[in-house]
Amino acid sequence: MILRTDYKRSISIVLIVVWLLSLTIALLPSHVSAAGATYYIDSANGNDSNSGTSTSSPWQSLAKVNATTFQPGDQILFKAGGIWNGQLWPKGSGSAGLPIVIDQYGTGSKPIINGGGLTFSQTIANSTTAYNTGTVFLRNQQYWEINNLEVTNFNASVDNSSNANALFAGIFFVIDANESDSVFNHIYIENCYIHDVNGYKNAGAKENGGIIGTIVGTYTTSQATVSRFNDVHIVGNTIRKVDRVAIRTAAHKTYTNDNSFGTTATYTYGAWNTGFYIANNTMTDIGGDGIILRDTDGAVVEYNVATSFGTRVASSNAIAAIWVTVAKNSVFQYNEAYGGPVSNQDGCAYDFDYYLQNTTYQYNYSHDNPMGYMLLMGGNTNDVMRYNISQNDGLIFRHFASNETNPASMYNNVFYYDGQVNKISADTTVKSGYNFYNNIFYNTSPTNTTNWNSNIGSLGYSNNLFYEASGIHSASEPADAFKITADPQFQNPGGAGIGLASVSAYQLQTGSPAIGAGKLISNNGGKDFFGNPVSSTTVPSIGIYEGTGVGAANPTSFTATDDSFVRDGSYAGMNQSGTTSAVVEVKADASSYSREGYFKFNFGAYTGSVSNAIITLTPTATGAAGIQNRVELVSDNTWTEGAITWNNKPASSTVLGNYTIVAGTPIQINVTSEVQAAMASGKKISIRVYCTTPAASTNLVTYASSENSNASLRPALSITP
């Protein structure tokens, strides 16, 4: 009997334990039991008849992936080093906390999704209207993360096309409002490499390029929700050689009249896209614009770099590197733009475009943009531009297109320019609603005073510093009761180059007249360009620096060790007296008459740190006005001036700058990052200089060589510790 009783007791205990376990499981959050599956795709060794759920049994094709409706928490992993041709369009949506993730597995290069130059298109629901999509595509899907893919879609037959139907994209995500009137959440695109996506180059919807997000369909007042995006992150991507835009997000393509968005019923119904974060993207060789943001509320765009933008659009097209339109509460900060187009309707680094509310550009850097630093389209409410730096931009402001609705606040910026070749503004008509406080205007020209036209000269000014290297101030210089005209004593004026860190050149030296000489600004952002606190009660300094002052920079200079030019055609095998010629010639012309310059610097004796590095070349003569030269990095430093010819010249790669050449006015090429890299690999750097102006017999430029009799004109590399 004792044995029987113990047995019953044991059964009871087991039943109680089972019941408690079942109760615990029932009380757990529902997603715990749906953590998601992982699918593996191997282009070389996979098979679509496999389960796909292990590395030993992977799928193979995009078709298999595209035919699958994935569930929240699923992962779709492509094998590193693999190549897939066609469009990737997996189906399904994730959920809050359980996104569907596309990524890579294994080691090696990013998996490649190659569109193969094909046009992928979709039709708007209940409509005959079609739109082109991308190599990687999402439609009315949410909670997706796309990571670590290499994406391309190049069609040689439409390269640099003027055909408005030649639209291609790398990654394209869309809401069809005719299909669903919902808020679509959580689209993250991170660490992808998108390149060689070509197509239509001119004006229009601009919905072709690297990463495109848009909304199609028609809004009606009967909709319960206005379809829109929320929580979109585009972070850490590299985008190279795409047309027309690197990143364009959130535009309502046919959803509303673009120019009335925000002022009509769509704004009342809350159609703003929210939660947009675009950061740490690198964009180069972009046919048109770098980043276009629109139809958003509260977007943040930061730490992006756009270079060599506007390379393949007609000169009549309006573009900018990083800009916003039809939006509110936007913040653009810590971005860099350089190497913009030489001739364009716009072509600036940044743009306060139309239909904006509460837009702030702060802590941004623009340099070497021939068409200028900023567009000011006007008609907006509360535009703020503070603690930005413009160095060697062709124009400071491309337009003052319209009066501001509420006065725009432009304060604590630095504008460094050569008054002989640069202007403050291209506009000549007077506008209103712009206040300039605590800015530094620094003109380096020893002969030409700043060109202040009636437009910008008549706006609101207070506590600005106007420095003229010539000592001559224009009669049209703005009236400013508290102006300063002394040298601001920058640490290293003109010494900023590539990278935000190089802007330390515009810190103020101890004893600068700009320190503590500014106007108190309310809601001033709380910090300067370098992170120093800016008081809300104490008078600030003028410019982008709020510290107590720094010491002057003492650069070390190195004259070129090798410099020469090469000549094509019948001279292609000949050295052009590289060891004796006093000049280096650069020219685009018919065969046998074209020349390209090469310069090499050896800084093997330098042992300090490198905070800034500048190459200075001095043009001694030009054949015509407005000649454009481009400078590129040469990675092979084995060439010598006595042996280099057109036939054996080393190749060049990274664009270091585009310059309008004026005889006697040096050009300065920032090579800080290149010299920093070379400190650990030979301490040598070479550059190539060539002409981008169309071939003509008059576009010859001569630069002083290291053999020039005037030592002050010789090519030099200056390194600042």
Order of alpha helices (4+ residues) and beta strands (2+ residues): alpha-beta-alpha-beta-beta-beta-beta-beta-beta-beta-beta-beta-beta-beta-beta-beta-beta-beta-beta-beta-beta-alpha-beta-beta-beta-beta-beta-beta-beta-beta-beta-beta-beta-beta-beta-beta-beta-beta-beta-beta-beta-beta-beta-beta-alpha-beta-beta-beta-beta-beta-beta-beta-beta-beta-beta-beta-alpha-beta-beta-beta
